[in-house]
């Protein structure tokens, strides 16, 4: 076992077996991103897409593919979503915009989701969100312990509220308000140990590539 796979395997072993058999995935970046320390840890809510179109991809099978074939790899940069060119579909270009602005290699930033089970919409797992988040949280605690990030970026309020509550990050310390009529807000919260949680607008519904709605400068400030 090489050093880059030891941490990722440790994390994989934190996933309950019943979650491993569900359709979805735990890792949005490869082994290199989970080696050593990382300044940033990125979390969505759960993998999107129609589960019927991903019938062969369980959390377990996807993790095996990451462990054996993917070192410097990013689901946002290297995966083809909806048969589009890699990195060009849905929220992929918006997340890649954030990484480029932060001068970070997407394949070296540890990325995951609060919940590993795939659903087409958040409402499809509404009844399970709390229990699934609790089942997956041991993975994230171990990731934070191993990687020691300074900042966790959460896509959307649902994931952000859970992470802030679990890490007791209750102190607001910065915010970005969109410069438009809707005035959506991204916020930074600090925990008692100094870990910062960025609860950002979700890049699936907010255009992070437009200056008026881009929370990247807020993330950049949290990393300083």
GROMACS elastic network, one bead per residue, 0.5 to 0.9 nm:
[ bonds ]
;  ai    aj funct       b0    kb
    1     4     6  0.83302   500
    1     5     6  0.65118   500
    1     6     6  0.64845   500
    2     5     6  0.55930   500
    2     6     6  0.63671   500
    3     6     6  0.52238   500
    3     7     6  0.72301   500
    3    35     6  0.71264   500
    3    36     6  0.89224   500
    4     7     6  0.64224   500
    4     8     6  0.71574   500
    4    31     6  0.54669   500
    4    32     6  0.58392   500
    4    33     6  0.83708   500
    4    34     6  0.68459   500
    4    36     6  0.81249   500
    4    71     6  0.82062   500
    5     8     6  0.51553   500
    5     9     6  0.58827   500
    5    10     6  0.84058   500
    5    31     6  0.57359   500
    5    32     6  0.81197   500
    5    34     6  0.80466   500
    5    35     6  0.76667   500
    5    67     6  0.65363   500
    5    68     6  0.88999   500
    5    71     6  0.89438   500
    6     9     6  0.51901   500
    6    10     6  0.61145   500
    6    11     6  0.86957   500
    6    31     6  0.88276   500
    6    35     6  0.82691   500
    7    11     6  0.62787   500
    7    12     6  0.86049   500
    7    31     6  0.81583   500
    7    34     6  0.63676   500
    7    35     6  0.64783   500
    7    36     6  0.83949   500
    7   143     6  0.84140   500
    7   146     6  0.75524   500
    8    11     6  0.50524   500
    8    12     6  0.61369   500
    8    13     6  0.86345   500
    8    27     6  0.89813   500
    8    30     6  0.84478   500
    8    31     6  0.62728   500
    8    34     6  0.60674   500
    8    35     6  0.78191   500
    8    67     6  0.76589   500
    8   143     6  0.87325   500
    9    13     6  0.61144   500
    9    14     6  0.86933   500
    9    63     6  0.89041   500
    9    67     6  0.78206   500
   10    13     6  0.51827   500
   10    14     6  0.66835   500
   10   139     6  0.87970   500
   10   142     6  0.83139   500
   11    14     6  0.51417   500
   11    15     6  0.71739   500
   11   138     6  0.86483   500
   11   139     6  0.55520   500
   11   140     6  0.80665   500
   11   142     6  0.66189   500
   11   143     6  0.66646   500
   12    15     6  0.55667   500
   12    16     6  0.89084   500
   12    20     6  0.88568   500
   12    26     6  0.81269   500
   12    60     6  0.84584   500
   12    63     6  0.74875   500
   12   139     6  0.73925   500
   13    16     6  0.77012   500
   13    17     6  0.88062   500
   13   139     6  0.82316   500
   14   136     6  0.79882   500
   14   137     6  0.89250   500
   14   138     6  0.61314   500
   14   139     6  0.50900   500
   14   140     6  0.88354   500
   14   142     6  0.78186   500
   15    18     6  0.84088   500
   15    19     6  0.66369   500
   15    20     6  0.65795   500
   15    26     6  0.87440   500
   15   135     6  0.74300   500
   15   136     6  0.62518   500
   15   137     6  0.87518   500
   15   138     6  0.74200   500
   15   139     6  0.61638   500
   16    19     6  0.54456   500
   16    20     6  0.64278   500
   16   135     6  0.68006   500
   16   136     6  0.76361   500
   17    21     6  0.65693   500
   17    60     6  0.86793   500
   18    21     6  0.54003   500
   18    22     6  0.68332   500
   19    22     6  0.52616   500
   19    23     6  0.84034   500
   19    24     6  0.88589   500
   19    58     6  0.87866   500
   19    59     6  0.71123   500
   19    60     6  0.84751   500
   19   116     6  0.74956   500
   19   117     6  0.72525   500
   19   132     6  0.81256   500
   19   135     6  0.78253   500
   19   136     6  0.80807   500
   20    23     6  0.80469   500
   20    24     6  0.84396   500
   20    25     6  0.84342   500
   20    26     6  0.89423   500
   20    58     6  0.65968   500
   20    61     6  0.83070   500
   20   116     6  0.85830   500
   20   117     6  0.88556   500
   21    24     6  0.87472   500
   21    58     6  0.56781   500
   21    59     6  0.62614   500
   21    60     6  0.62478   500
   21    61     6  0.85130   500
   22    25     6  0.86771   500
   22    57     6  0.85125   500
   22    58     6  0.53516   500
   22    59     6  0.61546   500
   22    60     6  0.81351   500
   22   116     6  0.83535   500
   22   117     6  0.61613   500
   22   118     6  0.80421   500
   23    51     6  0.67498   500
   23    54     6  0.72471   500
   23    55     6  0.67917   500
   23    56     6  0.77423   500
   23    57     6  0.57401   500
   23    59     6  0.59812   500
   23    60     6  0.87267   500
   23   116     6  0.82349   500
   23   117     6  0.57861   500
   23   118     6  0.57738   500
   23   119     6  0.86121   500
   24    46     6  0.82062   500
   24    47     6  0.62553   500
   24    48     6  0.86069   500
   24    51     6  0.79703   500
   24    54     6  0.80527   500
   24    57     6  0.62819   500
   24    58     6  0.52160   500
   24    60     6  0.85728   500
   24    62     6  0.77688   500
   24   115     6  0.89889   500
   24   116     6  0.55771   500
   24   119     6  0.81797   500
   25    28     6  0.76912   500
   25    46     6  0.85697   500
   25    47     6  0.69208   500
   25    57     6  0.75775   500
   25    58     6  0.65469   500
   25    60     6  0.75734   500
   25    61     6  0.84103   500
   25    62     6  0.59298   500
   25    63     6  0.69394   500
   25   112     6  0.82903   500
   25   113     6  0.83848   500
   25   115     6  0.88281   500
   25   116     6  0.52351   500
   25   117     6  0.67290   500
   25   118     6  0.74188   500
   26    46     6  0.88614   500
   26    47     6  0.85719   500
   26    59     6  0.61553   500
   26    60     6  0.86531   500
   26    62     6  0.79562   500
   26    63     6  0.70211   500
   26   111     6  0.87218   500
   26   112     6  0.57336   500
   26   113     6  0.65758   500
   26   114     6  0.87030   500
   26   115     6  0.78133   500
   26   116     6  0.50653   500
   26   117     6  0.82784   500
   27    30     6  0.69011   500
   27    59     6  0.86954   500
   27    62     6  0.80568   500
   27    63     6  0.68545   500
   27    66     6  0.76181   500
   27    74     6  0.88957   500
   27    75     6  0.83105   500
   27   110     6  0.80511   500
   27   111     6  0.63995   500
   27   112     6  0.50516   500
   27   113     6  0.77654   500
   27   116     6  0.85096   500
   28    73     6  0.81926   500
   28    74     6  0.58571   500
   28    76     6  0.73889   500
   28   110     6  0.74133   500
   28   112     6  0.51104   500
   28   113     6  0.79460   500
   29    32     6  0.80376   500
   29    33     6  0.62172   500
   29    34     6  0.81003   500
   29    66     6  0.81133   500
   29    70     6  0.82753   500
   29    71     6  0.82633   500
   29    72     6  0.74888   500
   29    73     6  0.54203   500
   29    75     6  0.61015   500
   29    76     6  0.83203   500
   29   106     6  0.76133   500
   29   107     6  0.58461   500
   29   108     6  0.73556   500
   29   109     6  0.69068   500
   29   110     6  0.57474   500
   29   111     6  0.54888   500
   29   112     6  0.74158   500
   30    33     6  0.57103   500
   30    34     6  0.71023   500
   30    66     6  0.58361   500
   30    67     6  0.74389   500
   30    69     6  0.87479   500
   30    70     6  0.53519   500
   30    72     6  0.57248   500
   30    74     6  0.64930   500
   30    75     6  0.86651   500
   30   107     6  0.66006   500
   30   108     6  0.77462   500
   30   109     6  0.87920   500
   30   110     6  0.76910   500
   30   111     6  0.86991   500
   31    34     6  0.53739   500
   31    35     6  0.66163   500
   31    66     6  0.70817   500
   31    67     6  0.65867   500
   31    70     6  0.66141   500
   31    72     6  0.68934   500
   31    73     6  0.79400   500
   31   107     6  0.87750   500
   31   108     6  0.85102   500
   31   110     6  0.87751   500
   32    35     6  0.53294   500
   32    36     6  0.86252   500
   32    70     6  0.84476   500
   32    71     6  0.51612   500
   32    72     6  0.54751   500
   32    73     6  0.79586   500
   32   107     6  0.71088   500
   32   108     6  0.58356   500
   32   109     6  0.84279   500
   32   110     6  0.85036   500
   33    36     6  0.82090   500
   33    37     6  0.88334   500
   33    38     6  0.77413   500
   33    71     6  0.78794   500
   33    72     6  0.70727   500
   33    73     6  0.82530   500
   33    74     6  0.89663   500
   33   106     6  0.84450   500
   33   107     6  0.61043   500
   33   109     6  0.50135   500
   33   111     6  0.80412   500
   34    37     6  0.76894   500
   34    38     6  0.78374   500
   34   108     6  0.76575   500
   34   109     6  0.77589   500
   34   110     6  0.57642   500
   34   111     6  0.89535   500
   34   143     6  0.81353   500
   34   146     6  0.85027   500
   34   147     6  0.70206   500
   35    38     6  0.82173   500
   35   108     6  0.86810   500
   35   110     6  0.89974   500
   35   146     6  0.87619   500
   35   147     6  0.76196   500
   36   146     6  0.75039   500
   36   147     6  0.61436   500
   36   148     6  0.88125   500
   37   146     6  0.71301   500
   37   148     6  0.58186   500
   37   149     6  0.68386   500
   38    41     6  0.71254   500
   38   108     6  0.83105   500
   38   109     6  0.69786   500
   38   110     6  0.73835   500
   38   147     6  0.54161   500
   38   148     6  0.64229   500
   38   149     6  0.51142   500
   38   150     6  0.78025   500
   39   109     6  0.82664   500
   39   147     6  0.80956   500
   39   148     6  0.73515   500
   39   150     6  0.51625   500
   39   151     6  0.63790   500
   39   152     6  0.86198   500
   39   223     6  0.73532   500
   40   109     6  0.65686   500
   40   110     6  0.72177   500
   40   111     6  0.87864   500
   40   147     6  0.88860   500
   40   148     6  0.87403   500
   40   149     6  0.51966   500
   40   150     6  0.62477   500
   40   151     6  0.50592   500
   40   152     6  0.57914   500
   40   153     6  0.73074   500
   40   223     6  0.78986   500
   41   109     6  0.67214   500
   41   110     6  0.53736   500
   41   111     6  0.59875   500
   41   112     6  0.81037   500
   41   143     6  0.87446   500
   41   144     6  0.80561   500
   41   147     6  0.83754   500
   41   148     6  0.89874   500
   41   149     6  0.61632   500
   41   150     6  0.82621   500
   41   151     6  0.64443   500
   41   153     6  0.62767   500
   41   154     6  0.86714   500
   42   109     6  0.76093   500
   42   110     6  0.64292   500
   42   112     6  0.62890   500
   42   113     6  0.77959   500
   42   151     6  0.85704   500
   42   152     6  0.57684   500
   42   154     6  0.61905   500
   42   155     6  0.79929   500
   43    46     6  0.86007   500
   43   110     6  0.88522   500
   43   111     6  0.59537   500
   43   112     6  0.50594   500
   43   114     6  0.60431   500
   43   152     6  0.73153   500
   43   153     6  0.61050   500
   43   155     6  0.63169   500
   43   159     6  0.75106   500
   43   160     6  0.86682   500
   44    47     6  0.77781   500
   44   111     6  0.82461   500
   44   112     6  0.65563   500
   44   114     6  0.61278   500
   44   115     6  0.81504   500
   44   153     6  0.84021   500
   44   154     6  0.58326   500
   44   156     6  0.74328   500
   44   159     6  0.65991   500
   44   160     6  0.88422   500
   44   202     6  0.83228   500
   45    48     6  0.89455   500
   45   112     6  0.86497   500
   45   113     6  0.51112   500
   45   115     6  0.58771   500
   45   116     6  0.82961   500
   45   122     6  0.83597   500
   45   154     6  0.79131   500
   45   155     6  0.68796   500
   45   156     6  0.76113   500
   45   158     6  0.70853   500
   45   159     6  0.52075   500
   45   160     6  0.86747   500
   46   112     6  0.83436   500
   46   113     6  0.50587   500
   46   114     6  0.61682   500
   46   116     6  0.55794   500
   46   117     6  0.62264   500
   46   118     6  0.61023   500
   46   119     6  0.73860   500
   46   122     6  0.80222   500
   46   159     6  0.88844   500
   47   112     6  0.89253   500
   47   113     6  0.69798   500
   47   115     6  0.77614   500
   47   116     6  0.65383   500
   47   117     6  0.65166   500
   47   119     6  0.65526   500
   47   120     6  0.82757   500
   48    51     6  0.82524   500
   48   117     6  0.88577   500
   48   118     6  0.56531   500
   48   119     6  0.53711   500
   48   120     6  0.52819   500
   48   121     6  0.68558   500
   48   122     6  0.83566   500
   49    52     6  0.86777   500
   49    53     6  0.76816   500
   49    54     6  0.81166   500
   49    81     6  0.88317   500
   49    82     6  0.86773   500
   49   118     6  0.70020   500
   49   119     6  0.61688   500
   49   121     6  0.78112   500
   50    53     6  0.55301   500
   50    54     6  0.70332   500
   50   118     6  0.77802   500
   50   119     6  0.63003   500
   50   121     6  0.84942   500
   51    54     6  0.50940   500
   51    55     6  0.62292   500
   51    57     6  0.88793   500
   51   118     6  0.62350   500
   51   119     6  0.60834   500
   51   120     6  0.67563   500
   52    55     6  0.54716   500
   53    56     6  0.85122   500
   54    57     6  0.54401   500
   54    58     6  0.82478   500
   54   118     6  0.88864   500
   55    58     6  0.75430   500
   56    61     6  0.78800   500
   56    62     6  0.89877   500
   57    60     6  0.79178   500
   57    61     6  0.59006   500
   57    62     6  0.58301   500
   58    61     6  0.51458   500
   58    62     6  0.60287   500
   58    63     6  0.83603   500
   58   117     6  0.85374   500
   59    62     6  0.53560   500
   59    63     6  0.60867   500
   59    64     6  0.86661   500
   59   116     6  0.69919   500
   59   117     6  0.75502   500
   60    63     6  0.52210   500
   60    64     6  0.62870   500
   60    65     6  0.88351   500
   61    64     6  0.50903   500
   61    65     6  0.64024   500
   61    66     6  0.88065   500
   62    65     6  0.50886   500
   62    66     6  0.63229   500
   62    67     6  0.86834   500
   63    66     6  0.50057   500
   63    67     6  0.60927   500
   63    68     6  0.86200   500
   64    67     6  0.51026   500
   64    68     6  0.61763   500
   64    69     6  0.83542   500
   65    68     6  0.53535   500
   65    69     6  0.56720   500
   65    70     6  0.70469   500
   66    69     6  0.55456   500
   66    71     6  0.74596   500
   66    73     6  0.84389   500
   67    70     6  0.63111   500
   67    71     6  0.77939   500
   68    71     6  0.83615   500
   70    73     6  0.56114   500
   70    74     6  0.87281   500
   71   107     6  0.77797   500
   71   108     6  0.89457   500
   72   105     6  0.88127   500
   72   106     6  0.82264   500
   72   108     6  0.63754   500
   73    76     6  0.88083   500
   73    77     6  0.75827   500
   73    78     6  0.64901   500
   73    79     6  0.88631   500
   73   106     6  0.74751   500
   73   108     6  0.77623   500
   74    77     6  0.51626   500
   74    78     6  0.55145   500
   74    79     6  0.72911   500
   74   106     6  0.57933   500
   74   108     6  0.81257   500
   74   109     6  0.83321   500
   74   110     6  0.89406   500
   74   111     6  0.82021   500
   75    78     6  0.54331   500
   75    80     6  0.83105   500
   75    86     6  0.85851   500
   75    87     6  0.78799   500
   75    92     6  0.82052   500
   75   106     6  0.87642   500
   75   107     6  0.85719   500
   75   111     6  0.87622   500
   76    79     6  0.63925   500
   76    80     6  0.87775   500
   76    86     6  0.77971   500
   76    87     6  0.54877   500
   76    88     6  0.84892   500
   76    89     6  0.88370   500
   76    91     6  0.79954   500
   76    93     6  0.75868   500
   76    95     6  0.69427   500
   76    96     6  0.67749   500
   76   106     6  0.75868   500
   77    80     6  0.85667   500
   77    86     6  0.60396   500
   77    88     6  0.80022   500
   77    92     6  0.68161   500
   77    93     6  0.80708   500
   77    95     6  0.88860   500
   77    96     6  0.69156   500
   77   106     6  0.69585   500
   77   107     6  0.79925   500
   78    85     6  0.87710   500
   78    86     6  0.50426   500
   78    87     6  0.58959   500
   78   107     6  0.89581   500
   79    84     6  0.89998   500
   79    85     6  0.80613   500
   79    87     6  0.64271   500
   80    83     6  0.56522   500
   80    84     6  0.55008   500
   80    85     6  0.55460   500
   80    87     6  0.67439   500
   80    88     6  0.78765   500
   80    89     6  0.75423   500
   81    84     6  0.56403   500
   81    85     6  0.75743   500
   81    86     6  0.69442   500
   81    87     6  0.78910   500
   81    88     6  0.79429   500
   81    89     6  0.57834   500
   81    90     6  0.78394   500
   81    92     6  0.87490   500
   82    85     6  0.88194   500
   82    89     6  0.71747   500
   82    90     6  0.89137   500
   83    86     6  0.84430   500
   83    89     6  0.85949   500
   84    87     6  0.80958   500
   84    88     6  0.64673   500
   84    89     6  0.60277   500
   85    88     6  0.57117   500
   85    89     6  0.73715   500
   86    89     6  0.74071   500
   86    92     6  0.85264   500
   87    90     6  0.87081   500
   87    91     6  0.87222   500
   87    92     6  0.52178   500
   87    93     6  0.60123   500
   87    96     6  0.77254   500
   88    91     6  0.80951   500
   88    92     6  0.58675   500
   88    93     6  0.55599   500
   89    92     6  0.56295   500
   89    93     6  0.69434   500
   90    93     6  0.72315   500
   90    94     6  0.81522   500
   90   203     6  0.86336   500
   90   204     6  0.66040   500
   91    94     6  0.52255   500
   91    95     6  0.62739   500
   91    96     6  0.85823   500
   91   202     6  0.88452   500
   91   203     6  0.55618   500
   91   204     6  0.50585   500
   91   205     6  0.83182   500
   91   207     6  0.87240   500
   92    95     6  0.53538   500
   92    96     6  0.61125   500
   92    97     6  0.85507   500
   92   203     6  0.85618   500
   92   204     6  0.88064   500
   93    97     6  0.59951   500
   93    98     6  0.87338   500
   93   208     6  0.89347   500
   93   209     6  0.82012   500
   94    98     6  0.65391   500
   94    99     6  0.89137   500
   94   203     6  0.63018   500
   94   204     6  0.83561   500
   94   206     6  0.89297   500
   94   207     6  0.69612   500
   94   208     6  0.54142   500
   94   209     6  0.59037   500
   95    98     6  0.51035   500
   95    99     6  0.64551   500
   95   100     6  0.87168   500
   95   106     6  0.89291   500
   95   203     6  0.70569   500
   95   208     6  0.77048   500
   95   209     6  0.89463   500
   96    99     6  0.50336   500
   96   100     6  0.60920   500
   96   101     6  0.85386   500
   96   106     6  0.71306   500
   97   100     6  0.51163   500
   97   101     6  0.61289   500
   97   102     6  0.85816   500
   97   208     6  0.74342   500
   97   209     6  0.64943   500
   97   216     6  0.86119   500
   98   101     6  0.51790   500
   98   102     6  0.61838   500
   98   103     6  0.85026   500
   98   104     6  0.85800   500
   98   208     6  0.75719   500
   98   209     6  0.82300   500
   98   214     6  0.85811   500
   98   215     6  0.85071   500
   98   216     6  0.57633   500
   98   219     6  0.87911   500
   99   102     6  0.50873   500
   99   103     6  0.59737   500
   99   104     6  0.50466   500
   99   105     6  0.66850   500
   99   106     6  0.62131   500
   99   109     6  0.86735   500
   99   216     6  0.87559   500
  100   104     6  0.60560   500
  100   105     6  0.75488   500
  100   106     6  0.83440   500
  101   104     6  0.77516   500
  101   216     6  0.72303   500
  101   217     6  0.84790   500
  101   220     6  0.84813   500
  102   105     6  0.89803   500
  102   216     6  0.76950   500
  102   217     6  0.86269   500
  102   219     6  0.84051   500
  102   220     6  0.64827   500
  104   107     6  0.85639   500
  104   108     6  0.74199   500
  104   109     6  0.72537   500
  105   108     6  0.53664   500
  105   109     6  0.67131   500
  106   109     6  0.54067   500
  106   110     6  0.83421   500
  106   111     6  0.88335   500
  107   110     6  0.78424   500
  110   143     6  0.89141   500
  110   147     6  0.86240   500
  112   115     6  0.84578   500
  112   116     6  0.80109   500
  112   140     6  0.87645   500
  113   116     6  0.60080   500
  113   154     6  0.87941   500
  113   159     6  0.83975   500
  114   132     6  0.86619   500
  114   133     6  0.61363   500
  114   136     6  0.68088   500
  114   137     6  0.71991   500
  114   140     6  0.77055   500
  114   154     6  0.87737   500
  114   159     6  0.63583   500
  114   162     6  0.85586   500
  114   163     6  0.82344   500
  115   118     6  0.82450   500
  115   129     6  0.76771   500
  115   132     6  0.61021   500
  115   133     6  0.53762   500
  115   134     6  0.87111   500
  115   135     6  0.83391   500
  115   136     6  0.60329   500
  115   137     6  0.82268   500
  115   159     6  0.88484   500
  116   132     6  0.80635   500
  116   133     6  0.85441   500
  116   136     6  0.71677   500
  117   125     6  0.87223   500
  117   132     6  0.79722   500
  118   121     6  0.88298   500
  118   125     6  0.87934   500
  119   122     6  0.66602   500
  119   123     6  0.84998   500
  119   124     6  0.62097   500
  119   125     6  0.67900   500
  120   123     6  0.85002   500
  120   124     6  0.68845   500
  121   124     6  0.53875   500
  121   125     6  0.76185   500
  122   125     6  0.58301   500
  122   126     6  0.63423   500
  122   129     6  0.85010   500
  123   127     6  0.82011   500
  124   127     6  0.79940   500
  124   128     6  0.88427   500
  125   128     6  0.52278   500
  125   129     6  0.58986   500
  126   129     6  0.53623   500
  126   130     6  0.82280   500
  127   130     6  0.76101   500
  127   131     6  0.84280   500
  128   131     6  0.54359   500
  128   132     6  0.58045   500
  128   133     6  0.83056   500
  129   132     6  0.52648   500
  129   133     6  0.59503   500
  129   134     6  0.85563   500
  130   133     6  0.52097   500
  130   134     6  0.62663   500
  130   135     6  0.87247   500
  131   134     6  0.51302   500
  131   135     6  0.62408   500
  131   136     6  0.87403   500
  132   136     6  0.61730   500
  132   137     6  0.84598   500
  133   136     6  0.51714   500
  133   137     6  0.58696   500
  133   162     6  0.82123   500
  134   137     6  0.51678   500
  134   138     6  0.76464   500
  135   138     6  0.68870   500
  135   139     6  0.84703   500
  136   139     6  0.56351   500
  136   140     6  0.70062   500
  137   140     6  0.50896   500
  137   141     6  0.61909   500
  137   142     6  0.85859   500
  137   166     6  0.88121   500
  138   141     6  0.51200   500
  138   142     6  0.61872   500
  138   143     6  0.85423   500
  139   142     6  0.52539   500
  139   143     6  0.61531   500
  139   144     6  0.87300   500
  140   144     6  0.61010   500
  140   145     6  0.84455   500
  141   144     6  0.51751   500
  141   145     6  0.61476   500
  141   146     6  0.86231   500
  142   146     6  0.60440   500
  142   147     6  0.83694   500
  143   146     6  0.51480   500
  143   147     6  0.57317   500
  143   148     6  0.77738   500
  143   149     6  0.89530   500
  144   147     6  0.52717   500
  144   148     6  0.51826   500
  144   149     6  0.63930   500
  145   148     6  0.55681   500
  145   149     6  0.85417   500
  146   149     6  0.87718   500
  148   151     6  0.89917   500
  148   195     6  0.89784   500
  149   152     6  0.69561   500
  149   195     6  0.75880   500
  149   196     6  0.89127   500
  150   194     6  0.77747   500
  150   195     6  0.54225   500
  150   196     6  0.63094   500
  150   197     6  0.87096   500
  150   222     6  0.82728   500
  150   223     6  0.67170   500
  151   195     6  0.60752   500
  151   197     6  0.57511   500
  151   198     6  0.71737   500
  151   219     6  0.81025   500
  151   222     6  0.67594   500
  151   223     6  0.63281   500
  152   163     6  0.88037   500
  152   195     6  0.78436   500
  152   196     6  0.63471   500
  152   198     6  0.61060   500
  152   199     6  0.85480   500
  153   160     6  0.80788   500
  153   196     6  0.85643   500
  153   197     6  0.60096   500
  153   199     6  0.63561   500
  153   200     6  0.69794   500
  153   219     6  0.75544   500
  154   157     6  0.76796   500
  154   158     6  0.87381   500
  154   159     6  0.59724   500
  154   160     6  0.51485   500
  154   161     6  0.89234   500
  154   163     6  0.79952   500
  154   197     6  0.72740   500
  154   198     6  0.59760   500
  154   199     6  0.50803   500
  154   200     6  0.59882   500
  154   201     6  0.84548   500
  154   202     6  0.82278   500
  155   158     6  0.82171   500
  155   159     6  0.66074   500
  155   160     6  0.69797   500
  155   198     6  0.85064   500
  155   199     6  0.65437   500
  155   200     6  0.54112   500
  155   201     6  0.60926   500
  155   203     6  0.68972   500
  155   204     6  0.87983   500
  156   159     6  0.59924   500
  156   160     6  0.61623   500
  156   161     6  0.86709   500
  156   186     6  0.86705   500
  156   199     6  0.62607   500
  156   200     6  0.55495   500
  156   203     6  0.81208   500
  157   161     6  0.56916   500
  157   162     6  0.83818   500
  157   186     6  0.89112   500
  157   199     6  0.61822   500
  157   200     6  0.72536   500
  157   201     6  0.73213   500
  157   202     6  0.80068   500
  158   161     6  0.55187   500
  158   162     6  0.65686   500
  158   163     6  0.88920   500
  159   162     6  0.53513   500
  159   163     6  0.62564   500
  159   164     6  0.86330   500
  159   199     6  0.79815   500
  160   163     6  0.52301   500
  160   164     6  0.60045   500
  160   165     6  0.84370   500
  160   197     6  0.75662   500
  160   198     6  0.74104   500
  160   200     6  0.77519   500
  161   164     6  0.52097   500
  161   165     6  0.60197   500
  161   166     6  0.84970   500
  161   199     6  0.76931   500
  162   165     6  0.52189   500
  162   166     6  0.60588   500
  162   167     6  0.85598   500
  163   166     6  0.51402   500
  163   167     6  0.60459   500
  163   168     6  0.82106   500
  163   169     6  0.80066   500
  163   197     6  0.77650   500
  164   167     6  0.52885   500
  164   168     6  0.56472   500
  164   170     6  0.66765   500
  164   189     6  0.73855   500
  164   190     6  0.85002   500
  164   191     6  0.79686   500
  164   197     6  0.67145   500
  164   199     6  0.85755   500
  165   168     6  0.50010   500
  165   169     6  0.64095   500
  165   170     6  0.74550   500
  166   169     6  0.78324   500
  167   170     6  0.86498   500
  167   191     6  0.66304   500
  167   192     6  0.87746   500
  167   195     6  0.86497   500
  168   171     6  0.87271   500
  168   190     6  0.83341   500
  168   191     6  0.56689   500
  168   192     6  0.72868   500
  169   172     6  0.82332   500
  169   189     6  0.55653   500
  169   192     6  0.69042   500
  169   193     6  0.89649   500
  169   194     6  0.87302   500
  169   195     6  0.77143   500
  169   196     6  0.73926   500
  169   197     6  0.70663   500
  170   189     6  0.59386   500
  170   190     6  0.63616   500
  170   191     6  0.63622   500
  170   192     6  0.84675   500
  171   188     6  0.83342   500
  171   189     6  0.51539   500
  171   190     6  0.51368   500
  171   191     6  0.67048   500
  171   192     6  0.83449   500
  172   175     6  0.81101   500
  172   187     6  0.71739   500
  172   188     6  0.58675   500
  172   190     6  0.64615   500
  173   187     6  0.77471   500
  173   188     6  0.56621   500
  173   189     6  0.56931   500
  173   190     6  0.67503   500
  173   196     6  0.88874   500
  174   186     6  0.86343   500
  174   187     6  0.58549   500
  174   188     6  0.50948   500
  174   189     6  0.73676   500
  174   218     6  0.74883   500
  174   221     6  0.87183   500
  174   222     6  0.82102   500
  175   185     6  0.68757   500
  175   186     6  0.55685   500
  175   188     6  0.59956   500
  175   198     6  0.88573   500
  175   215     6  0.88127   500
  175   218     6  0.67917   500
  176   184     6  0.83753   500
  176   185     6  0.57070   500
  176   186     6  0.51549   500
  176   187     6  0.63793   500
  176   188     6  0.88486   500
  176   200     6  0.88225   500
  176   213     6  0.87640   500
  176   214     6  0.86181   500
  176   215     6  0.63604   500
  176   217     6  0.84506   500
  176   218     6  0.63308   500
  177   180     6  0.86552   500
  177   183     6  0.55783   500
  177   184     6  0.57309   500
  177   186     6  0.64663   500
  177   187     6  0.85989   500
  177   212     6  0.87037   500
  177   213     6  0.78904   500
  177   215     6  0.84451   500
  178   181     6  0.82229   500
  178   182     6  0.73977   500
  178   184     6  0.53773   500
  178   185     6  0.63314   500
  178   186     6  0.82993   500
  178   211     6  0.88624   500
  178   212     6  0.56480   500
  178   214     6  0.76070   500
  178   215     6  0.82710   500
  179   182     6  0.81841   500
  179   183     6  0.62139   500
  179   184     6  0.85135   500
  179   211     6  0.85616   500
  179   213     6  0.66105   500
  180   183     6  0.56459   500
  180   184     6  0.83852   500
  180   212     6  0.68722   500
  180   213     6  0.78612   500
  181   184     6  0.87514   500
  183   213     6  0.88563   500
  184   201     6  0.73101   500
  184   206     6  0.89757   500
  184   213     6  0.82601   500
  185   199     6  0.87683   500
  185   200     6  0.74551   500
  185   201     6  0.69112   500
  185   215     6  0.88592   500
  186   198     6  0.71798   500
  186   199     6  0.56405   500
  186   201     6  0.57365   500
  186   215     6  0.66829   500
  186   218     6  0.79663   500
  187   197     6  0.81711   500
  187   198     6  0.57391   500
  187   199     6  0.52935   500
  187   200     6  0.64520   500
  187   201     6  0.89787   500
  187   218     6  0.79756   500
  188   196     6  0.64986   500
  188   197     6  0.55197   500
  188   199     6  0.62196   500
  188   200     6  0.83294   500
  188   218     6  0.78320   500
  188   219     6  0.82128   500
  188   222     6  0.73422   500
  189   195     6  0.83591   500
  189   196     6  0.55953   500
  189   197     6  0.51517   500
  189   198     6  0.65036   500
  189   199     6  0.78708   500
  190   193     6  0.79491   500
  190   194     6  0.57537   500
  190   195     6  0.56585   500
  190   197     6  0.62743   500
  190   198     6  0.89064   500
  191   194     6  0.52050   500
  191   195     6  0.52938   500
  191   196     6  0.64073   500
  191   197     6  0.79770   500
  192   195     6  0.74688   500
  196   222     6  0.68097   500
  196   223     6  0.84245   500
  197   222     6  0.84524   500
  198   218     6  0.80581   500
  198   219     6  0.67273   500
  198   222     6  0.78002   500
  199   202     6  0.89111   500
  200   203     6  0.83730   500
  200   215     6  0.67640   500
  200   218     6  0.89647   500
  200   219     6  0.87072   500
  201   204     6  0.86925   500
  201   205     6  0.77639   500
  201   206     6  0.62676   500
  201   208     6  0.86897   500
  201   213     6  0.87391   500
  201   214     6  0.88109   500
  201   215     6  0.76190   500
  202   205     6  0.57557   500
  202   206     6  0.59107   500
  202   207     6  0.87860   500
  202   208     6  0.88477   500
  203   207     6  0.62893   500
  203   208     6  0.62674   500
  204   207     6  0.78030   500
  206   209     6  0.88437   500
  206   210     6  0.89680   500
  206   213     6  0.67012   500
  206   214     6  0.79872   500
  207   210     6  0.57198   500
  207   211     6  0.86764   500
  207   212     6  0.87088   500
  207   213     6  0.59830   500
  207   214     6  0.66865   500
  208   211     6  0.73426   500
  208   212     6  0.84789   500
  208   213     6  0.57427   500
  208   215     6  0.66968   500
  208   216     6  0.75509   500
  209   212     6  0.87836   500
  209   213     6  0.75560   500
  209   214     6  0.60736   500
  210   213     6  0.55758   500
  210   214     6  0.57892   500
  211   214     6  0.51733   500
  211   215     6  0.84411   500
  212   215     6  0.87699   500
  214   217     6  0.74980   500
  214   218     6  0.86649   500
  215   218     6  0.53202   500
  215   219     6  0.66161   500
  215   220     6  0.88295   500
  216   219     6  0.50349   500
  216   220     6  0.60817   500
  216   221     6  0.85905   500
  217   221     6  0.60848   500
  217   222     6  0.85974   500
  218   221     6  0.51426   500
  218   222     6  0.63434   500
  218   223     6  0.88365   500
  219   222     6  0.50806   500
  219   223     6  0.63930   500
  220   223     6  0.52444   500
  220   224     6  0.67462   500
  221   224     6  0.53777   500
